[in-house]
Amino acid sequence: MKINTRSSKTKHAKKTGYRTRQRTKGGRKVNRRQRARHGSF
């Protein structure tokens, strides 16, 4: 089921969340960097 996200806040969260970042090589790099700095999050 597709979730319709209209409000900008939700849209921004959907585009920049952890799962979304996991989808690209660059994003995985970002996640890895954050994990290194702050422990698991």
Secondary structure, DSSP 4 states (H G I P E B T S, - for coil): -PPP--SHHHHHHHHHSHHHHTTSHHHHHHHHHHHHHHS--
